[in-house]
Every structure is written in structure tokens, then in C-alpha cells.
């Protein structure tokens, strides 16, 4: 047997360079690059191996371990989960900083390979630097914190153990059902240990991503349910995008006339101007989609996990006897809400449904009704976007309107937290399949800037916008330096609203009276209700290397966005907004969200909020 003598780290890098995915006959590299911050736990192992083989596995330099994972997630999502990136860190705080990013990847089911250093496998001296001592378990390290947020976890304590561990890691990363964060913890002494590796370990290996078809009987049952429904509604989730099923969904809608609502992850599955597209659904949905959801007698979920925002905390689907048909590649999701399940690839399943329903269409009156409601909502969007006075300070919705005016099909919008996800889900007119990139499975503040870098690497030439409020910006601005270093022309829209605007509003609704949600000096009574803090985030962004354009009015904002879109270098548009951002003519939330309120309190705001909570909670139901 032919062997090659390499260290464990060198062997892993060589192995990763030969892993491929293949779907629909298109083959591409599975792991295309490795992000890394080096310390004593990986500098002489993985770091040395990347230096030696940087042409096989390119290295990307990050500034924050969590942010490196976010960048890798942005890259993989833009790549339809068929390409991914690795992230290496030292032991100790470098490794534990991965936990939030790993949770985000696993919650959203996006592949990322984590390669944290670990304490010595041979235990030559204990405790070593950054070692967690557990008196009852000598094999525990801080990396065990990654176990619950990883889809696969292994600690490689012997060189030969790398072979099965690496193969399992690739299997999980490439599997659309199992994928998420994958962790291979690498003790620093094992990384540097040499071993005679079988040459077959480094052969090209293709992980085929198949498109399983639905079971014939399950398909027949789903078709019968759809034919019998008078008010069917389809919910498009992120699985539509991951499967590249947008064309199949459009054909289904064209054939049947069934309206299509979208989750945060599924928005853009149909273009905003398609007659069947009725916008976002759930707590942050449109009045059109949520109104149809309340009256639907059949809900067809395609590639959705049915989070509480989508179901309005189990209050949205209110019609007596409403039933569900779920098309999902994951059996776990396909069986939710007592549904008739189609366990299949989204594109394959939609194509099969369309063939079986080629002679079926919803009642014309139903189609005309939701068409009129859609047109009414579009008028509300126009009103929210409009700004009569170009010399006035813009609202947040007017910021989106100004961006809508300069964007085209190629732009990508990235957001994750604050009040922006709600406004975007209700208002943004998605023009293409990967334009709308809102991370709302984990809704992680600080995701946007590094994710924009990942998207920029995956889709060079597309204008990529990271939309952040001041609270999110302060959480994680460090990767601005990476964008400058790599000359990735991200476009950052930095909205100054002096605190946590979204949580401030939620606090107000739930009796918290905005306590602790504003960025202000302390007042005489000890609360943070004094003057706004005199911070200059635009100056901060400029100090990190961004070209910054300050926009104080609607007119200046329009000019700034046009300039930023045309820039070929990293650029920031800084704008301070008015805070009254509800959609004209509609309540801010179209449906409820369950945030428990104090059952007993002395302050009137909390007492009133609890009464409202009890009224909404009474509408919850279990679909069995």
C-alpha cells in the first residue's frame, strides 16, 4: 500500500483539497478556503499546514472567531449549501468564541467546518495554558461546549482516527438533511504528529447531493388534499432556495393559482411582482399573507421549519379543520403540525405536484380576492417608502425605499437583527432568488458585516449590502478590516437610532417601558434616560478603513446610496433616522408573537400588557 508521511494537520488540509459535491451533474469543491486566527493551539499545526499548502486550500485572515463562522455561513448560503469553508482557531477563548457562530449555522442548517485546537492528547503536563480542569472527567475540554451546537463532533486524539472522523465530517456537511456546523477538535500535539497515510485518503471524493422523489402514495394523498381545498395557501421556506426550486415553485403557482407566502428564509422564492406572491407570513408578515393564513383550509409548507414567527406562536392558522401538507427533505420537518408529509427534495416534489395538478386551478374568485389584497398592500408599501420632503430626516422605511430605487436583480441585502428584519420581511420587493438574505433562525446581532464578506467571496461582482443598526454595529464591526484587506466592496448601511430600537418597542409592548434599551447617559434617578451618547460611529467605521458617506436627509441618502452602489471599494452610508417606522395604514405587527409578560406586577404598563397577552394566548392551538 502506497503511503504519504504527513502530520495530521497536513493530511487534513490535503484531504480537504480533494472533496467535492455534485448535484444535477455540476461538480464543485466542497471546502474552498479556511478562515483562521492563530494561537499556540493551532499555529504550528493547522497554521503550518495551510502555509505549506495554501494553493490547495486558500487561507483567509479574520479578526474575530465568531465573525469568521458568520462569513463562512454567508458564503455557504449564497452557494446553495454546495460549497463551504473551514474555520480554524486556537484552544481556549478562540475555540469558545466559535459557539455562537456554530449555533447560528446549525439552527439555519448551513454547512461550516470548525477546526479548533484542543489541549494535549498525551497530557505531558497538566493543567496546560487555557485548560479547563474537570475533577471528575479528565477528557473534557472547553471544546465540549461545541457539542450541542454541532451536527457532528469528534476529538481526534490519534492520527489514524482522523480518517473516519474526516469522512464523517464531509458526509454531514454535504447532506442537506444533516448539515450544519461540524467540529473536529484537534489536540495541539496530535496536529503536529506525523503518520504514514494511505494514498487513497487523498483521492478525489465526490459527495453526491441527490434529489429524492416523493413516495407515490404520499403524493396521491397530497394531491387529493389540494384538489379538495377551497382556500389553499403555500408557504415557501428556505428549502426552496437551497434546492434551487424557484422555477418549480413558479410553475406550480402558474398552474394552480395557489397563493405563495414566504418565511424570512424563503422570501424571494417568487419575484415580488409574480401574481401569486403575497409576501412575508407570520408575525412580520404582510396583511395579505396573514389574512389568507387565518382563513386557509389547507396549508402547503415547502422547505419550512414552521418557526414561531411563521406560525405567530401557533395562533395564525385559525380556520376550523385546517390541515397541512408538508414537502420537506427532512422527515423531522415534514411531519410537523400533524401534516400529510412528502419527504422529498423541494424541486422534485414541486415538479411532481405540478404534473398531478396540471388540470386543477383554484376558484377564480379566490384568486381575484388575494390579487386585490396584494395590490392594496403594494400601495401601503409605496406609502411607507415615499418621502414628500427630500430635506427631511428619513425614517427607516424610507431608507429601504431609497435602497429599493437604486437596487436591481443583482443586489444582495443582508440583515439579521433589530427592527430591520420586520420591515424587510413586510416591505422589501425581492427581485431574484438570492437577493434577500436575512438570517432569522438565530437572529444574531453582528452577523451582517462578516456574512456580506462571505457572500462577496461567493458571488463576486454582485453589489452586497449589509444593513445594520447602531446596536448591531457595536456588537461586531471588526471584519470591516477584513473587507478592506481583501478589497471586497461591501456596502454598509449604518443606521443610527441610539440603542436597541426593536427590543425597545418590544419592551414597550410587554410592559417593560423600554427599560435598558436606549444608549443614553444616566439621569438623576439612575436610569438610562439622559441625553443620547455622543458617539460617532461613522468616524469609527472610517478609522477601520471604510469610505464613509454621511447622509442627513432623504435627498442626501439617495445620492449616497447611488454612490455606494457604484463604488468598487468598501463603503459605508451613515444615516440617522426618525423612529416612527410603522407602515402607514397598518399595525406594526400583522400577527402575534409569544413573549411572556409578568403575571403579577405593580406598574400599570405591565398590568395592561399582561391582559393583552392573556387575550392572545387564548388563541393558541395545537395542530394534531
FENJOSUL-V558401 format. One record per residue. N is the residue number from 0. PHI is phi in radians with two decimals (none if undefined). Layout:
N/PHI + N/PHI
This chain:
0/none + 1/-1.31 + 2/-2.22 + 3/-2.30 + 4/-1.57 + 5/-2.49 + 6/-1.25 + 7/-1.04 + 8/-1.12 + 9/-1.11 + 10/-1.15 + 11/-1.12 + 12/-1.10 + 13/-1.12 + 14/-1.07 + 15/-1.09 + 16/-1.22 + 17/-2.08 + 18/-1.80 + 19/-2.35 + 20/-1.90 + 21/-2.52 + 22/-2.43 + 23/0.96 + 24/1.37 + 25/-1.79 + 26/-1.81 + 27/-2.66 + 28/-1.06 + 29/-1.38 + 30/-1.91 + 31/-1.75 + 32/-2.88 + 33/-2.29 + 34/-1.34 + 35/-2.81 + 36/-2.16 + 37/-1.78 + 38/-2.50 + 39/-1.12 + 40/-1.46 + 41/-2.55 + 42/-1.15 + 43/-1.61 + 44/-1.88 + 45/-1.05 + 46/-1.04 + 47/-1.11 + 48/-1.15 + 49/-1.16 + 50/-1.08 + 51/-1.25 + 52/-2.28 + 53/-1.15 + 54/-1.30 + 55/-1.39 + 56/-2.38 + 57/-1.02 + 58/-1.81 + 59/-2.13 + 60/-1.62 + 61/-1.86 + 62/-2.04 + 63/-2.57 + 64/-1.10 + 65/-1.04 + 66/-1.13 + 67/-1.08 + 68/-1.14 + 69/-1.03 + 70/-1.09 + 71/-1.13 + 72/-1.16 + 73/-1.00 + 74/-1.09 + 75/-1.19 + 76/-1.13 + 77/-1.11 + 78/-1.64 + 79/1.01 + 80/1.16 + 81/-1.65 + 82/-2.23 + 83/-2.52 + 84/-2.29 + 85/-1.76 + 86/-2.39 + 87/-2.04 + 88/-2.43 + 89/-1.36 + 90/-1.36 + 91/1.29 + 92/-1.11 + 93/-1.07 + 94/-1.27 + 95/-1.21 + 96/-1.14 + 97/-1.36 + 98/-1.06 + 99/-1.10 + 100/-1.11 + 101/-1.11 + 102/-1.06 + 103/-1.05 + 104/-1.11 + 105/-1.25 + 106/-1.04 + 107/-1.52 + 108/1.04 + 109/-2.03 + 110/-1.34 + 111/-2.66 + 112/-1.78 + 113/-1.84 + 114/-2.21 + 115/-1.35 + 116/-1.14 + 117/-2.49 + 118/-1.21 + 119/-0.97 + 120/-1.28 + 121/-1.46 + 122/0.88 + 123/-1.21 + 124/-2.70 + 125/-2.36 + 126/-1.46 + 127/-1.49 + 128/-0.94 + 129/1.24 + 130/-1.47 + 131/-1.51 + 132/-1.62 + 133/-2.03 + 134/-0.98 + 135/-1.72 + 136/-2.68 + 137/-1.29 + 138/-1.71 + 139/-1.56 + 140/-2.30 + 141/-1.07 + 142/-1.14 + 143/-1.11 + 144/-1.10 + 145/-1.46 + 146/-1.01 + 147/-1.22 + 148/-1.89 + 149/-1.98 + 150/-1.35 + 151/-2.57 + 152/-2.40 + 153/-2.59 + 154/-1.95 + 155/-1.56 + 156/-1.66 + 157/-2.40 + 158/-0.96 + 159/-1.16 + 160/-1.24 + 161/-1.12 + 162/-1.08 + 163/-1.15 + 164/-1.14 + 165/-1.15 + 166/-1.16 + 167/-1.11 + 168/-1.05 + 169/-1.18 + 170/-1.01 + 171/-1.20 + 172/-1.04 + 173/-1.54 + 174/-1.55 + 175/-1.14 + 176/-1.50 + 177/-1.56 + 178/-1.11 + 179/2.84 + 180/-1.30 + 181/-2.12 + 182/-2.05 + 183/-2.00 + 184/-1.39 + 185/-2.12 + 186/-0.93 + 187/-1.13 + 188/-1.30 + 189/-1.18 + 190/-0.93 + 191/-1.61 + 192/-1.40 + 193/-1.54 + 194/-2.72 + 195/-1.60 + 196/-1.61 + 197/-1.10 + 198/-1.03 + 199/-1.07 + 200/-1.08 + 201/-1.81 + 202/-1.28 + 203/-1.01 + 204/-2.25 + 205/-1.90 + 206/-1.78 + 207/-1.42 + 208/-1.72 + 209/-1.55 + 210/-2.13 + 211/-1.09 + 212/-1.59 + 213/-1.25 + 214/-1.07 + 215/-1.07 + 216/-1.18 + 217/-1.12 + 218/-1.12 + 219/-1.09 + 220/-1.15 + 221/-1.14 + 222/-1.08 + 223/-1.08 + 224/-1.13 + 225/-1.18 + 226/-1.11 + 227/-1.43 + 228/-1.34 + 229/-1.66 + 230/-2.32 + 231/-1.34 + 232/-2.45 + 233/-1.80 + 234/-1.94 + 235/-1.65 + 236/-1.86 + 237/-1.07 + 238/-1.06 + 239/-1.10 + 240/-1.19 + 241/-1.03 + 242/-1.54 + 243/0.96 + 244/-1.77 + 245/-1.07 + 246/-1.11 + 247/-1.17 + 248/-1.15 + 249/-1.07 + 250/-1.13 + 251/-1.09 + 252/-1.15 + 253/-1.09 + 254/-1.30 + 255/-1.73 + 256/1.28 + 257/-1.25 + 258/-1.20 + 259/-2.14 + 260/-1.81 + 261/-2.28 + 262/-1.32 + 263/-1.01 + 264/-1.27 + 265/-1.71 + 266/-1.06 + 267/1.65 + 268/-1.07 + 269/-2.02 + 270/-1.05 + 271/-1.05 + 272/-1.66 + 273/-1.22 + 274/-1.00 + 275/-1.56 + 276/-1.36 + 277/-2.04 + 278/1.52 + 279/-1.21 + 280/-2.15 + 281/1.80 + 282/-0.99 + 283/-1.83 + 284/-1.48 + 285/-1.49 + 286/-1.09 + 287/-1.12 + 288/-1.12 + 289/-1.23 + 290/-1.11 + 291/-1.16 + 292/-1.11 + 293/-1.17 + 294/-1.85 + 295/-1.13 + 296/-1.68 + 297/-2.52 + 298/-1.98 + 299/-1.85 + 300/-1.63 + 301/-2.10 + 302/1.14 + 303/-2.07 + 304/-1.66 + 305/1.01 + 306/-1.21 + 307/-1.14 + 308/-1.18 + 309/-1.21 + 310/-1.58 + 311/0.91 + 312/0.90 + 313/1.16 + 314/-2.08 + 315/-1.38 + 316/-1.50 + 317/-1.79 + 318/-1.17 + 319/-1.03 + 320/1.34 + 321/-1.02 + 322/-2.14 + 323/-2.29 + 324/-2.15 + 325/-2.04 + 326/-1.79 + 327/-2.70 + 328/-1.28 + 329/-1.74 + 330/-1.02 + 331/-0.96 + 332/-1.43 + 333/-1.12 + 334/-1.67 + 335/-1.20 + 336/1.10 + 337/1.10 + 338/-1.36 + 339/-1.31 + 340/-1.80 + 341/-2.05 + 342/-1.52 + 343/-2.90 + 344/-1.09 + 345/-1.07 + 346/-1.18 + 347/-1.08 + 348/-1.15 + 349/-1.12 + 350/-1.09 + 351/-1.16 + 352/-1.07 + 353/-1.12 + 354/-1.07 + 355/-1.30 + 356/-1.95 + 357/-1.09 + 358/-1.86 + 359/-2.06 + 360/-2.61 + 361/-1.15 + 362/-1.01 + 363/-0.98 + 364/-1.16 + 365/-1.13 + 366/-1.11 + 367/-1.15 + 368/-1.14 + 369/-1.28 + 370/-1.13 + 371/-1.18 + 372/-1.15 + 373/-1.09 + 374/-1.10 + 375/-1.12 + 376/-1.13 + 377/-1.07 + 378/-1.16 + 379/-1.17 + 380/-1.11 + 381/-0.98 + 382/-1.17 + 383/-1.17 + 384/-1.35 + 385/-1.22 + 386/-2.42 + 387/-1.21 + 388/-2.00 + 389/-1.19 + 390/-1.62 + 391/-1.54 + 392/-1.21 + 393/-1.34 + 394/-1.49 + 395/-1.13 + 396/-1.18 + 397/-1.26 + 398/-1.06 + 399/-1.13 + 400/-1.11 + 401/-1.15 + 402/-1.20 + 403/-1.01 + 404/-1.26 + 405/-1.81 + 406/-1.42 + 407/-2.33 + 408/-1.06 + 409/-1.51 + 410/-1.23 + 411/-2.15 + 412/-1.90 + 413/-2.12 + 414/-2.72 + 415/-2.57 + 416/-2.60 + 417/1.58 + 418/-1.47 + 419/-1.09 + 420/-0.99 + 421/-1.15 + 422/-1.13 + 423/-1.15 + 424/-1.09 + 425/-1.35 + 426/-1.93 + 427/-1.17 + 428/-1.71 + 429/-1.24 + 430/-1.82 + 431/-2.63 + 432/-1.14 + 433/-2.07 + 434/-1.31 + 435/-1.68 + 436/-2.25 + 437/-1.92 + 438/-1.47 + 439/-2.18 + 440/-1.31 + 441/-1.99 + 442/0.77 + 443/-1.67 + 444/-1.03 + 445/1.65 + 446/-1.31 + 447/-1.11 + 448/-1.15 + 449/-1.12 + 450/-1.09 + 451/-1.08 + 452/-1.14 + 453/-1.06 + 454/-1.14 + 455/-1.08 + 456/-1.24 + 457/-1.27 + 458/-2.29 + 459/-1.06 + 460/1.71 + 461/-1.53 + 462/-1.17 + 463/-2.05 + 464/-1.89 + 465/-1.81 + 466/-1.79 + 467/-2.41 + 468/-1.55 + 469/-1.15 + 470/-1.10 + 471/-1.14 + 472/-1.00 + 473/-1.19 + 474/-1.21 + 475/-2.86 + 476/-1.59 + 477/-1.10 + 478/-1.32 + 479/-0.94 + 480/-1.07 + 481/-1.13 + 482/-1.05 + 483/-1.17 + 484/-1.05 + 485/-1.54 + 486/0.95 + 487/-1.63 + 488/-1.38 + 489/-1.13 + 490/-2.06 + 491/-1.69 + 492/-1.79 + 493/-1.84 + 494/-1.77 + 495/-1.65 + 496/-2.30 + 497/1.09 + 498/2.42 + 499/-1.56 + 500/-1.12 + 501/-1.13 + 502/-1.19 + 503/-1.06 + 504/-1.15 + 505/-1.12 + 506/-1.03 + 507/-1.09 + 508/-1.20 + 509/-1.80 + 510/1.51 + 511/-1.52 + 512/0.96 + 513/1.10 + 514/-1.08 + 515/1.22 + 516/-1.99 + 517/-1.84 + 518/-1.59 + 519/-2.46 + 520/-1.20 + 521/-1.22 + 522/-1.55 + 523/-1.07 + 524/-1.49 + 525/1.57 + 526/-1.56 + 527/-1.48 + 528/-2.20 + 529/-1.42 + 530/-1.20 + 531/-1.04 + 532/-1.19 + 533/-1.48 + 534/-1.43 + 535/-2.17 + 536/-1.22 + 537/-1.10 + 538/-1.13 + 539/-1.10 + 540/-1.06 + 541/-1.13 + 542/-1.17 + 543/-1.56 + 544/1.98 + 545/-1.35 + 546/-1.40 + 547/-1.95 + 548/-2.05 + 549/-1.57 + 550/-2.20 + 551/-1.74 + 552/-2.30 + 553/-1.05 + 554/-1.11 + 555/-1.13 + 556/-1.11 + 557/-1.04 + 558/-1.16 + 559/-1.15 + 560/-1.15 + 561/-1.10 + 562/-1.13 + 563/-1.12 + 564/-1.12 + 565/-1.48 + 566/-1.30 + 567/-1.88 + 568/-2.46 + 569/-1.04 + 570/-2.41 + 571/-2.11 + 572/-1.84 + 573/-1.83 + 574/-2.51 + 575/-1.72 + 576/-1.93 + 577/-1.24 + 578/-1.78 + 579/-1.49 + 580/-2.06 + 581/-1.26 + 582/-1.23 + 583/-0.97 + 584/1.44 + 585/-2.53 + 586/-1.15 + 587/-1.08 + 588/-1.90 + 589/-1.50 + 590/-2.66 + 591/-1.37 + 592/-2.43 + 593/-1.40 + 594/-2.13 + 595/-0.98 + 596/-1.90 + 597/-0.88 + 598/-1.29 + 599/-2.39 + 600/-2.79 + 601/-1.80 + 602/-1.44 + 603/-0.99 + 604/-1.08 + 605/-1.23 + 606/-1.09 + 607/-1.15 + 608/-1.13 + 609/-1.15 + 610/-1.08 + 611/-1.15 + 612/-1.05 + 613/-1.07 + 614/-1.13 + 615/-1.21 + 616/-1.06 + 617/-1.15 + 618/-1.53 + 619/-1.14 + 620/-2.54 + 621/-1.74 + 622/-1.65 + 623/-2.05
